[in-house]
């Protein structure tokens, strides 16, 4: 039986370890997701402060991570304050990929969003990433639109979060 996941918040070092391992793995497969030198703890902290990070642990190992922002003006400039939490840098450690952990991480993000009282969980992903798009769509995210942000073509997604 697989040991259950536990979640912590604010550990940017552990989060960066997972995100960087994921970035290096994707790069080795020829599918650069994020340049590995852009996901060091120092670089991540510029846009995703430590308190925004959620880390999934199995035993003593960090196996997944993501950041939830309270606002995301570059990607969602017209959203009113308090409308959503914004998911960034969802990553599953390469040694744990293929086990359904991405859906578990997304479910945790939904729970955090619900607890915050916000009606939407939103994210964006590169339009050229069909596997990521499929992941989000099979989880229930609905595409909102495509747009250019920072010279990247992205698809913006949203998921309604109902209060418990």
C-alpha positions as CSV (number, residue, x, y, z in Angstrom):
1,X,0.0,0.0,0.0
2,X,1.3,3.4,-0.9
3,X,1.9,5.8,2.0
4,X,-0.6,8.7,2.0
5,X,0.3,12.2,1.0
6,X,0.6,15.0,3.5
7,X,0.7,18.7,2.5
8,X,2.7,21.6,3.9
9,X,2.7,25.2,3.0
10,X,5.6,27.7,2.7
11,X,8.6,25.5,2.0
12,X,10.0,27.1,-1.1
13,X,13.2,25.1,-0.8
14,X,11.3,21.8,-1.1
15,X,9.0,23.2,-3.8
16,X,12.0,24.3,-5.8
17,X,13.5,20.8,-5.5
18,X,10.4,19.3,-7.1
19,X,10.0,22.0,-9.7
20,X,13.6,21.9,-10.7
21,X,13.7,18.1,-10.9
22,X,10.5,18.3,-13.1
23,X,12.1,21.0,-15.3
24,X,15.3,18.9,-15.8
25,X,13.4,15.8,-16.6
26,X,11.2,17.5,-19.2
27,X,14.3,19.1,-20.7
28,X,16.0,15.7,-21.0
29,X,12.9,14.5,-22.8
30,X,13.2,17.4,-25.3
31,X,10.0,19.1,-23.9
32,X,11.4,22.1,-22.0
33,X,8.6,23.2,-19.6
34,X,10.6,25.7,-17.6
35,X,14.4,26.4,-18.1
36,X,16.0,24.7,-15.0
37,X,17.9,27.9,-14.1
38,X,14.6,29.8,-13.9
39,X,13.3,27.6,-11.1
40,X,15.8,28.0,-8.3
41,X,14.4,29.0,-5.0
42,X,15.7,32.6,-5.4
43,X,14.2,33.0,-8.9
44,X,10.9,31.4,-7.9
45,X,10.6,33.7,-4.9
46,X,10.5,36.7,-7.2
47,X,7.1,35.8,-8.5
48,X,5.8,33.1,-6.1
49,X,6.6,34.0,-2.4
50,X,7.2,31.2,0.0
51,X,3.8,31.4,1.7
52,X,2.1,30.6,-1.7
53,X,3.8,27.2,-2.1
54,X,2.1,24.0,-1.3
55,X,4.2,20.8,-1.1
56,X,3.0,17.2,-1.2
57,X,5.1,14.8,0.8
58,X,5.2,11.0,0.9
59,X,7.1,10.0,3.9
60,X,10.1,12.3,4.1
61,X,10.2,13.0,0.3
62,X,8.7,16.0,-1.4
63,X,6.8,14.5,-4.4
64,X,4.7,17.4,-5.7
65,X,4.4,21.2,-5.5
66,X,2.4,24.2,-6.7
67,X,2.0,27.8,-6.0
68,X,-1.4,29.5,-5.4
69,X,-1.5,33.3,-5.9
70,X,-4.2,35.6,-4.6
71,X,-4.0,37.8,-7.8
72,X,-2.4,37.3,-11.2
73,X,-2.5,40.6,-13.1
74,X,-0.2,39.5,-16.0
75,X,-2.5,36.6,-17.0
76,X,-5.9,37.7,-15.5
77,X,-5.7,41.5,-15.6
78,X,-9.5,42.1,-15.6
79,X,-10.3,39.9,-12.6
80,X,-11.8,41.7,-9.6
81,X,-10.0,41.1,-6.2
82,X,-11.1,38.0,-4.4
83,X,-12.5,36.2,-7.4
84,X,-10.1,33.4,-7.6
85,X,-6.8,31.7,-6.6
86,X,-4.4,31.3,-9.4
87,X,-2.4,28.1,-9.8
88,X,1.2,28.2,-11.0
89,X,4.1,25.8,-11.4
90,X,2.2,22.5,-10.8
91,X,5.0,19.8,-10.6
92,X,5.2,16.2,-9.8
93,X,8.7,14.8,-9.0
94,X,9.8,12.6,-12.0
95,X,10.2,9.6,-9.7
96,X,6.5,9.8,-8.9
97,X,5.0,10.7,-12.3
98,X,2.4,8.4,-13.7
99,X,0.7,7.7,-10.3
100,X,-2.1,10.2,-10.5
101,X,-0.4,12.7,-8.3
102,X,-1.2,15.7,-10.5
103,X,-4.9,15.1,-9.9
104,X,-4.3,14.8,-6.2
105,X,-2.4,18.1,-6.3
106,X,-5.2,19.7,-8.2
107,X,-7.8,18.4,-5.7
108,X,-5.7,19.9,-2.9
109,X,-5.7,23.3,-4.8
110,X,-9.5,23.1,-5.0
111,X,-9.8,22.5,-1.3
112,X,-7.5,25.4,-0.5
113,X,-9.5,27.6,-2.9
114,X,-12.8,26.5,-1.4
115,X,-11.5,27.2,2.1
116,X,-10.5,30.7,1.0
117,X,-14.1,31.4,0.0
118,X,-13.1,32.2,-3.6
119,X,-15.5,30.9,-6.3
120,X,-12.8,30.1,-9.0
121,X,-9.5,28.3,-9.3
122,X,-7.8,29.6,-12.4
123,X,-4.6,28.8,-14.3
124,X,-2.9,29.2,-17.6
125,X,-0.7,26.9,-19.7
126,X,1.1,27.1,-22.9
127,X,-1.2,26.6,-25.9
128,X,1.4,24.2,-27.3
129,X,1.2,21.8,-24.4
130,X,-1.6,19.3,-25.4
131,X,-0.8,16.9,-22.5
132,X,-1.1,19.6,-19.9
133,X,-4.2,20.9,-21.5
134,X,-5.7,17.4,-21.5
135,X,-4.8,17.0,-17.8
136,X,-6.6,20.2,-16.8
137,X,-9.6,19.5,-19.0
138,X,-10.0,15.9,-17.7
139,X,-9.9,17.3,-14.2
140,X,-12.8,19.7,-15.1
141,X,-11.2,23.0,-16.0
142,X,-12.9,24.8,-18.8
143,X,-10.9,26.8,-21.3
144,X,-11.7,30.6,-21.2
145,X,-9.6,31.9,-24.1
146,X,-6.2,32.0,-25.7
147,X,-4.0,35.0,-25.5
148,X,-0.4,36.2,-25.8
149,X,1.3,37.0,-22.4
150,X,5.0,37.8,-22.2
151,X,5.5,36.5,-25.8
152,X,3.9,33.2,-25.0
153,X,0.6,31.9,-26.4
154,X,-1.4,30.6,-23.4
155,X,-4.7,29.1,-22.8
156,X,-6.5,30.4,-19.7
157,X,-8.6,27.9,-17.7
158,X,-11.0,28.2,-14.8
159,X,-12.8,25.8,-12.5
160,X,-15.8,26.7,-10.4
161,X,-15.2,25.9,-6.8
162,X,-18.4,25.3,-4.8
163,X,-18.5,26.0,-1.1
164,X,-18.8,22.9,1.1
